[in-house]
Amino acid sequence: MTNGGGPAVMDDADLAPPGDDPAATRRLARILALVVAGLVFGVVMTSASLRHATAGLACGDWPACYGGSSNAGTWGGEAFARIVHRLAASTSLFVLGALLAVALKPAAAWRNERRLTWIALATALALAALGLATPDARVPAVAIGNLAGGFALFATLAALAARLAPEPQRGEGATLARIALAAFALHAAIGATIGAQYAVTSCPAALACPAADPATLGGGALDVLRPVERVDGRAVPPPGAAALVALHRHASVAILLLAFAAAFAARRRRALALAIASTAALAALLGIGATLVQPSLALTVAHNAAAALLAAALAVASLRDRPGPA
């Protein structure tokens, strides 16, 4: 409550019931957000491992085994990854519920933070529902939804944890960060489509893709509702798959430049700017490595990890100003 003869202004302490400490509530909410973010990162990584291993990136008879229906169970770490995936997913839902309960307390009078918590919970529940359809799904949209939803949930939780930080948040470069984040989301969706369409081998294990014809892009590769076609137990890439792979590779340069621009715009927040630039560069390098060294489950999953961290860093940079506690 301010004084000095002017009109009274209510702050968080005035809104809180007796014995409720707004600062402590905020600290607890931030801890829970960070815990959930860590769990969700584990879910995203184990999901990527299982998805790519099942596709054949861990098989020995490459590339003949890629897209084969008999690849399930051929990766030694599959059982462990499934256990970690289920435990992390279940625990994250439980902790998210606790986070929402804290955010709804009267002491937590933070409209934006509460909105982010609801978005995170809704995304997590949607991913849980989608997970029920994943094992037998032949439609690429399911795999794409899993990856996009996991990235979105992780980025939302990172942004929530940043907003709950005790220090003031400056919003330098927020607009550019949002542009970079939107472009990244589209780029990630294209990458997920390549995996879901079993199109990795459509281009040679090199940076150039001479077979790519942009005119074939609309021939089926962009139809994520089209069931994956299988011939003799092996997935067949749709028409335009090579052009889709080439598009993803070329667009990586634009994403890298946008990320560097966003990092420069946020340079006064040195740690965040460094996080954006380093994760963007790492994702690009790992993507190149995964392209040149096929098959490589480790490099592909690491590429996914760097991409998720880049999404989180851009989400934090896209936040508007928030004053610190009085």
C-alpha positions as CSV (number, residue, x, y, z in Angstrom):
1,M,0.0,0.0,0.0
2,T,1.5,3.3,-1.0
3,N,1.2,6.5,1.1
4,G,2.2,10.1,0.8
5,G,-1.2,11.6,0.3
6,G,-1.8,10.0,-3.1
7,P,-4.4,7.4,-3.9
8,A,-3.9,4.0,-2.3
9,V,-2.4,1.3,-4.6
10,M,-2.9,-2.3,-3.8
11,D,0.1,-4.6,-4.2
12,D,0.4,-8.4,-3.8
13,A,0.9,-8.1,0.0
14,D,-2.4,-6.2,0.4
15,L,-4.2,-8.9,-1.6
16,A,-2.7,-11.9,0.3
17,P,-4.5,-13.3,3.4
18,P,-2.8,-13.1,6.8
19,G,0.2,-15.4,7.0
20,D,0.6,-15.8,3.3
21,D,3.9,-14.5,1.9
22,P,3.6,-13.5,-1.8
23,A,7.4,-13.7,-2.3
24,A,7.6,-17.2,-0.9
25,T,4.6,-18.3,-3.0
26,R,6.4,-16.9,-6.1
27,R,9.6,-18.8,-5.2
28,L,7.7,-22.0,-4.7
29,A,5.9,-21.6,-8.1
30,R,9.2,-20.9,-9.8
31,I,10.8,-24.1,-8.3
32,L,7.8,-26.2,-9.5
33,A,8.0,-24.6,-13.0
34,L,11.7,-25.5,-13.2
35,V,11.1,-29.1,-12.0
36,V,8.3,-29.6,-14.6
37,A,10.5,-28.1,-17.3
38,G,13.2,-30.6,-16.5
39,L,10.7,-33.5,-16.5
40,V,9.3,-32.3,-19.8
41,F,12.8,-32.0,-21.3
42,G,13.3,-35.7,-20.4
43,V,10.0,-36.6,-22.0
44,V,10.9,-34.8,-25.2
45,M,14.3,-36.5,-25.4
46,T,13.1,-40.0,-24.7
47,S,10.2,-39.5,-27.1
48,A,12.7,-38.5,-29.8
49,S,14.9,-41.5,-29.0
50,L,12.0,-43.9,-29.3
51,R,10.6,-42.3,-32.4
52,H,13.8,-42.3,-34.3
53,A,14.9,-45.7,-33.1
54,T,11.6,-47.2,-34.3
55,A,12.0,-45.5,-37.6
56,G,15.4,-47.3,-38.0
57,L,18.1,-44.8,-37.0
58,A,19.5,-47.4,-34.7
59,C,19.4,-50.4,-37.1
60,G,22.4,-52.1,-38.4
61,D,21.5,-52.7,-42.0
62,W,21.3,-49.1,-43.1
63,P,19.6,-47.9,-45.2
64,A,17.8,-51.1,-46.1
65,C,16.3,-51.3,-42.6
66,Y,15.1,-47.6,-42.5
67,G,11.3,-47.4,-42.2
68,G,11.0,-51.2,-41.7
69,S,8.1,-52.4,-39.5
70,S,10.5,-54.8,-37.7
71,N,12.7,-52.1,-36.2
72,A,10.8,-52.0,-32.9
73,G,12.8,-53.6,-30.1
74,T,16.1,-53.6,-32.0
75,W,17.6,-50.7,-29.9
76,G,19.2,-51.8,-26.7
77,G,18.0,-48.8,-24.7
78,E,14.4,-48.9,-25.8
79,A,13.0,-50.5,-22.6
80,F,14.8,-48.0,-20.3
81,A,13.7,-45.1,-22.5
82,R,10.1,-46.2,-22.3
83,I,10.2,-46.4,-18.5
84,V,11.9,-43.0,-18.2
85,H,9.4,-41.5,-20.7
86,R,6.3,-42.8,-18.8
87,L,7.6,-41.8,-15.3
88,A,8.6,-38.3,-16.4
89,A,5.3,-37.8,-18.2
90,S,3.2,-38.9,-15.3
91,T,5.3,-37.0,-12.7
92,S,5.2,-33.8,-14.8
93,L,1.4,-33.9,-14.8
94,F,1.3,-34.3,-11.1
95,V,3.8,-31.4,-10.5
96,L,1.9,-29.2,-13.0
97,G,-1.3,-29.7,-10.9
98,A,0.6,-28.6,-7.8
99,L,1.9,-25.6,-9.8
100,L,-1.6,-24.6,-10.8
101,A,-2.8,-24.9,-7.2
102,V,0.0,-22.5,-6.1
103,A,-0.7,-20.1,-8.9
104,L,-4.4,-20.0,-8.0
105,K,-3.7,-18.9,-4.4
106,P,-4.8,-15.4,-3.5
107,A,-1.2,-14.5,-2.8
108,A,-0.3,-15.3,-6.4
109,A,-1.9,-12.3,-8.0
110,W,-0.1,-12.7,-11.3
111,R,-2.4,-12.8,-14.3
112,N,0.1,-13.6,-16.9
113,E,1.9,-16.3,-14.9
114,R,-1.4,-17.9,-14.2
115,R,-2.3,-17.8,-17.9
116,L,1.0,-19.5,-18.8
117,T,0.3,-22.2,-16.2
118,W,-3.1,-22.9,-17.7
119,I,-1.6,-23.1,-21.2
120,A,1.1,-25.5,-19.9
121,L,-1.5,-27.8,-18.3
122,A,-3.8,-27.8,-21.3
123,T,-0.8,-28.6,-23.6
124,A,0.3,-31.4,-21.3
125,L,-3.2,-33.0,-21.2
126,A,-3.4,-32.7,-25.0
127,L,0.0,-34.5,-25.3
128,A,-1.2,-37.2,-22.9
129,A,-4.3,-37.8,-25.0
130,L,-2.2,-37.8,-28.2
131,G,0.1,-40.3,-26.6
132,L,-2.7,-42.8,-26.4
133,A,-2.9,-42.7,-30.2
134,T,0.8,-42.7,-30.9
135,P,1.8,-46.4,-30.8
136,D,-0.4,-47.6,-33.7
137,A,-0.7,-44.3,-35.6
138,R,0.2,-44.3,-39.3
139,V,-0.8,-40.7,-39.8
140,P,2.3,-38.3,-39.7
141,A,0.2,-35.6,-37.9
142,V,0.4,-37.6,-34.7
143,A,4.2,-37.7,-34.6
144,I,4.4,-34.0,-35.6
145,G,1.9,-33.1,-32.9
146,N,4.0,-35.0,-30.3
147,L,7.1,-33.1,-31.2
148,A,5.5,-29.7,-31.6
149,G,3.5,-30.1,-28.4
150,G,6.6,-31.2,-26.4
151,F,8.6,-28.2,-27.7
152,A,5.7,-25.8,-27.0
153,L,5.2,-27.2,-23.4
154,F,8.9,-26.9,-22.6
155,A,9.1,-23.4,-24.0
156,T,6.0,-22.3,-22.1
157,L,7.4,-23.6,-18.8
158,A,10.8,-21.9,-19.5
159,A,8.9,-18.6,-20.1
160,L,6.8,-19.1,-16.9
161,A,9.9,-19.8,-14.8
162,A,11.5,-16.6,-16.2
163,R,8.4,-14.5,-15.3
164,L,8.5,-15.9,-11.8
165,A,12.1,-14.9,-11.3
166,P,12.7,-12.3,-8.5
167,E,14.8,-9.9,-10.7
168,P,13.1,-7.5,-13.2
169,Q,12.7,-8.8,-16.7
170,R,13.7,-6.5,-19.5
171,G,12.1,-7.0,-22.9
172,E,14.8,-5.8,-25.3
173,G,14.4,-7.5,-28.6
174,A,11.1,-9.2,-27.6
175,T,9.5,-8.6,-31.0
176,L,12.5,-10.0,-33.0
177,A,12.6,-13.0,-30.6
178,R,8.9,-13.7,-31.4
179,I,9.5,-13.5,-35.1
180,A,12.4,-16.0,-34.7
181,L,10.3,-18.2,-32.5
182,A,7.5,-18.3,-35.0
183,A,10.0,-19.1,-37.8
184,F,11.6,-21.8,-35.7
185,A,8.2,-23.4,-35.0
186,L,7.5,-23.7,-38.7
187,H,11.0,-25.0,-39.3
188,A,10.7,-27.6,-36.5
189,A,7.3,-28.7,-38.0
190,I,9.0,-29.3,-41.3
191,G,11.8,-31.3,-39.6
192,A,9.2,-33.4,-37.8
193,T,7.3,-34.0,-41.0
194,I,10.5,-35.4,-42.6
195,G,10.8,-37.9,-39.8
196,A,7.1,-38.8,-39.7
197,Q,7.1,-39.3,-43.5
198,Y,10.2,-41.5,-43.4
199,A,12.0,-39.1,-45.8
200,V,15.5,-39.0,-44.2
201,T,17.0,-41.1,-47.0
202,S,15.3,-39.1,-49.8
203,C,18.4,-37.0,-50.1
204,P,22.0,-38.3,-50.0
205,A,24.1,-38.1,-46.9
206,A,25.5,-34.8,-48.0
207,L,24.4,-31.1,-47.7
208,A,23.4,-31.0,-51.4
209,C,20.3,-32.7,-52.6
210,P,20.3,-32.8,-56.4
211,A,17.1,-34.9,-56.6
212,A,15.1,-32.1,-54.9
213,D,12.5,-30.5,-57.2
214,P,10.5,-27.7,-55.5
215,A,7.6,-28.3,-57.9
216,T,7.0,-31.7,-56.2
217,L,6.5,-30.3,-52.7
218,G,2.8,-30.4,-53.0
219,G,2.8,-34.0,-54.2
220,G,2.1,-35.6,-50.8
221,A,5.0,-34.7,-48.5
222,L,3.1,-31.8,-47.0
223,D,-0.1,-33.9,-46.5
224,V,0.4,-34.8,-42.9
225,L,-3.0,-36.5,-42.7
226,R,-2.1,-39.0,-45.5
227,P,-1.3,-42.4,-43.9
228,V,2.2,-43.7,-44.3
229,E,2.3,-46.1,-47.3
230,R,4.1,-49.4,-46.7
231,V,5.4,-51.8,-49.3
232,D,6.7,-55.2,-48.1
233,G,6.7,-54.0,-44.5
234,R,8.8,-50.8,-45.3
235,A,7.6,-47.2,-45.3
236,V,7.7,-45.5,-48.7
237,P,8.4,-41.7,-48.7
238,P,5.7,-39.7,-50.5
239,P,6.3,-37.6,-53.6
240,G,8.1,-34.4,-52.9
241,A,10.0,-35.9,-49.9
242,A,13.4,-34.9,-51.3
243,A,12.2,-31.3,-51.9
244,L,11.0,-31.2,-48.2
245,V,14.4,-32.3,-46.9
246,A,16.1,-29.7,-49.1
247,L,13.7,-27.0,-47.9
248,H,14.5,-27.9,-44.3
249,R,18.3,-27.7,-44.9
250,H,18.1,-24.4,-46.7
251,A,15.8,-22.9,-44.2
252,S,18.2,-23.8,-41.4
253,V,20.4,-20.9,-42.5
254,A,17.5,-18.4,-42.2
255,I,16.7,-19.8,-38.7
256,L,20.3,-19.4,-37.6
257,L,20.5,-15.8,-38.8
258,L,17.2,-14.9,-37.1
259,A,18.4,-16.5,-33.9
260,F,21.7,-14.6,-34.0
261,A,19.7,-11.4,-34.7
262,A,17.5,-12.1,-31.7
263,A,20.5,-12.7,-29.6
264,F,22.1,-9.4,-30.6
265,A,18.8,-7.6,-29.9
266,A,18.8,-9.1,-26.4
267,R,22.6,-8.5,-25.8
268,R,22.0,-6.5,-22.6
269,R,20.8,-9.7,-21.1
270,R,24.1,-11.4,-21.7
271,A,23.2,-14.9,-20.4
272,L,20.0,-15.1,-22.4
273,A,21.7,-13.8,-25.6
274,L,24.5,-16.3,-25.2
275,A,21.9,-19.1,-24.7
276,I,20.1,-18.1,-27.9
277,A,23.2,-17.9,-30.0
278,S,24.9,-21.0,-28.6
279,T,21.8,-23.3,-28.8
280,A,21.1,-22.1,-32.4
281,A,24.7,-22.8,-33.5
282,L,24.7,-26.1,-31.7
283,A,21.4,-27.2,-33.3
284,A,22.8,-26.3,-36.7
285,L,26.0,-28.1,-36.2
286,L,24.3,-31.2,-34.8
287,G,21.9,-31.2,-37.7
288,I,24.8,-31.1,-40.2
289,G,26.5,-33.9,-38.3
290,A,23.3,-36.0,-38.4
291,T,23.0,-35.4,-42.1
292,L,26.6,-36.3,-42.9
293,V,26.9,-39.3,-40.5
294,Q,23.9,-41.5,-41.3
295,P,22.5,-43.3,-39.4
296,S,23.2,-41.6,-36.1
297,L,20.6,-41.8,-33.4
298,A,22.8,-40.0,-30.9
299,L,23.3,-37.0,-33.2
300,T,19.7,-36.8,-34.2
301,V,18.4,-36.9,-30.6
302,A,21.1,-34.3,-29.6
303,H,19.9,-32.1,-32.5
304,N,16.4,-32.4,-31.0
305,A,17.7,-31.4,-27.6
306,A,19.5,-28.3,-28.9
307,A,16.4,-27.3,-30.8
308,A,14.2,-27.6,-27.7
309,L,16.6,-25.5,-25.7
310,L,16.6,-22.9,-28.5
311,A,12.8,-22.8,-28.4
312,A,12.9,-22.2,-24.7
313,A,15.5,-19.4,-24.9
314,L,13.6,-17.6,-27.6
315,A,10.4,-18.0,-25.6
316,V,12.1,-16.3,-22.6
317,A,13.4,-13.5,-24.8
318,S,10.0,-12.9,-26.3
319,L,8.5,-11.9,-22.9
320,R,7.5,-8.3,-22.4
321,D,8.8,-6.2,-19.6
322,R,7.9,-7.3,-16.1
323,P,8.9,-5.1,-13.1
324,G,10.6,-6.7,-10.2
325,P,9.0,-7.0,-6.8
326,A,8.6,-3.8,-4.9
